[in-house]
């Protein structure tokens, strides 16, 4: 039973992390409101922490909502992917 509860809690936490990341990608102006509350190390999923760090880096670079290519999510993926040789 305890193992099921842990898996259930992890699933809830993962959904919450994805919701936060999605919200920040949709509304990057919200980044300053969460930057002092959440850090990449706070995420239970390491990939979510890396995505959050990429969102913070884009925000630090002054990249906000883009109405022309490349969309913000493409820039986030580019920061997460190793460079091509």
Residue frames relative to the residue before (quaternion, step in Angstrom):
aa qw qx qy qz dx dy dz
X 1.0000 0.0000 0.0000 0.0000 0.00 0.00 0.00
X 0.6573 0.5173 -0.3107 0.4515 3.58 0.93 -0.93
X 0.6360 0.5292 -0.3290 0.4551 3.59 1.02 -0.80
X 0.6360 0.5166 -0.3222 0.4742 3.60 1.03 -0.80
X 0.6418 0.5209 -0.3232 0.4607 3.58 0.99 -0.83
X 0.6399 0.5187 -0.3278 0.4626 3.59 0.96 -0.80
X 0.6582 0.4938 -0.3085 0.4772 3.59 0.94 -0.87
X 0.6444 0.5179 -0.3146 0.4665 3.57 1.01 -0.80
X 0.6561 0.4998 -0.3067 0.4751 3.59 0.97 -0.84
X 0.6397 0.5194 -0.3262 0.4633 3.60 0.97 -0.82
X 0.6446 0.5184 -0.3228 0.4600 3.58 0.99 -0.80
X 0.6470 0.5094 -0.3147 0.4720 3.59 0.99 -0.81
X 0.6572 0.5040 -0.3041 0.4707 3.58 0.94 -0.90
X 0.6472 0.5200 -0.3204 0.4562 3.59 0.95 -0.86
X 0.6471 0.5056 -0.3205 0.4720 3.60 0.96 -0.82
X 0.6487 0.5112 -0.3208 0.4637 3.59 0.98 -0.81
X 0.6420 0.5162 -0.3229 0.4658 3.59 0.98 -0.82
X 0.6645 0.4958 -0.3041 0.4693 3.58 0.92 -0.88
X 0.6285 0.5318 -0.3370 0.4567 3.58 1.05 -0.74
X 0.6445 0.5106 -0.3215 0.4697 3.59 0.97 -0.83
X 0.6706 0.4972 -0.2999 0.4617 3.58 0.86 -0.96
X 0.6516 0.5105 -0.3149 0.4645 3.58 0.93 -0.87
X 0.6531 0.5240 -0.3114 0.4493 3.55 0.94 -0.88
X 0.6786 0.4858 -0.2913 0.4675 3.57 0.98 -0.83
X 0.6342 0.5074 -0.3403 0.4739 3.59 1.11 -0.56
X 0.6716 0.4798 -0.2901 0.4844 3.57 1.07 -0.73
X 0.8048 0.1468 -0.0309 0.5743 3.56 0.99 -0.90
X 0.1060 -0.8520 0.5098 0.0547 3.62 0.43 1.19
X 0.5489 0.6053 -0.4072 0.4080 3.61 1.19 -0.30
X 0.5939 0.5742 -0.3577 0.4355 3.60 1.27 -0.24
X 0.4598 0.7127 -0.4399 0.2950 3.62 1.20 -0.36
X 0.6747 0.4941 -0.3344 0.4345 3.67 0.76 -0.82
X 0.6397 0.5380 -0.3320 0.4371 3.60 1.14 -0.52
X 0.7573 0.3648 -0.2127 0.4981 3.61 1.13 -0.47
X 0.4959 0.7086 -0.4144 0.2832 3.58 1.20 -0.44
X 0.7111 0.4230 -0.2655 0.4948 3.62 1.06 -0.61
X 0.6682 0.5106 -0.2888 0.4576 3.58 1.27 -0.19
X 0.7936 0.2010 -0.0561 0.5715 3.56 1.11 -0.75
X 0.0925 -0.7710 0.6268 0.0646 3.55 -1.11 0.73
X 0.6695 -0.4933 0.3480 0.4328 3.61 -1.16 0.33
X 0.6460 0.5378 -0.3204 0.4368 3.60 1.06 -0.68
X 0.5896 0.6000 -0.3609 0.4026 3.61 1.21 -0.35
X 0.6048 0.5868 -0.3581 0.4020 3.59 1.18 -0.41
X 0.4583 -0.6902 0.4968 0.2583 3.55 -1.01 0.87
X 0.7070 0.3609 -0.2212 0.5666 3.56 1.17 -0.61
X 0.4671 -0.7144 0.4499 0.2629 3.57 -0.61 1.16
X 0.6398 0.5223 -0.3296 0.4573 3.60 1.01 -0.77
X 0.6215 0.5245 -0.3423 0.4706 3.59 1.06 -0.68
X 0.6367 0.5228 -0.3232 0.4656 3.58 1.02 -0.78
X 0.6486 0.5064 -0.3124 0.4747 3.58 1.03 -0.79
X 0.6391 0.5120 -0.3258 0.4724 3.58 1.01 -0.79
X 0.6401 0.5155 -0.3256 0.4675 3.59 0.99 -0.80
X 0.6364 0.5199 -0.3258 0.4675 3.59 0.99 -0.83
X 0.6427 0.5119 -0.3229 0.4697 3.61 1.02 -0.77
X 0.6291 0.5215 -0.3299 0.4726 3.59 1.02 -0.79
X 0.6485 0.5098 -0.3157 0.4689 3.60 0.97 -0.85
X 0.6526 0.5171 -0.3185 0.4531 3.59 0.94 -0.88
X 0.6492 0.5011 -0.3205 0.4740 3.60 0.96 -0.80
X 0.6352 0.5192 -0.3248 0.4705 3.56 1.02 -0.79
X 0.6443 0.5176 -0.3129 0.4680 3.59 0.99 -0.85
X 0.6716 0.4844 -0.2834 0.4838 3.58 1.14 -0.69
X 0.5146 -0.6752 0.3946 0.3516 3.57 1.30 -0.02
X 0.4544 0.6705 -0.4647 0.3577 3.56 1.20 0.44
X 0.0867 -0.8080 0.5827 -0.0010 3.54 -0.58 1.22
X 0.7843 -0.2333 0.2099 0.5352 3.51 -1.11 -0.69
X 0.1750 -0.7866 0.5881 0.0683 3.53 -0.80 1.06
X 0.2297 -0.7743 0.5741 0.1344 3.56 -0.83 0.94
X 0.7180 0.3221 -0.2381 0.5693 3.56 1.26 -0.07
X 0.6393 -0.5346 0.3666 0.4136 3.61 -1.16 0.43
X 0.6036 -0.1879 -0.7710 -0.0770 1.55 -2.17 1.14
X 0.5214 -0.6340 0.4571 0.3424 3.58 -0.99 0.73
X 0.6882 -0.5125 0.3442 0.3810 3.53 -1.22 0.58
X 0.6598 0.5136 -0.3302 0.4381 3.61 0.90 -0.82
X 0.6076 0.5310 -0.3561 0.4713 3.61 1.11 -0.58
X 0.6464 0.5118 -0.3185 0.4677 3.59 0.99 -0.80
X 0.6286 0.5227 -0.3354 0.4682 3.59 1.02 -0.76
X 0.6587 0.5003 -0.3085 0.4698 3.59 0.90 -0.89
X 0.6318 0.5340 -0.3331 0.4525 3.58 1.00 -0.78
X 0.6608 0.4956 -0.3121 0.4694 3.60 1.01 -0.72
X 0.6830 0.4881 -0.2838 0.4635 3.59 1.12 -0.61
X 0.6847 0.4957 -0.2808 0.4545 3.58 1.12 -0.62
X 0.4888 -0.6327 0.4976 0.3366 3.57 -1.07 0.66
X 0.5724 -0.5981 0.4222 0.3693 3.60 -1.07 0.61
X 0.4678 -0.6587 0.5111 0.2933 3.55 -1.13 0.67
X 0.4229 -0.7122 0.5030 0.2468 3.56 -1.02 0.81
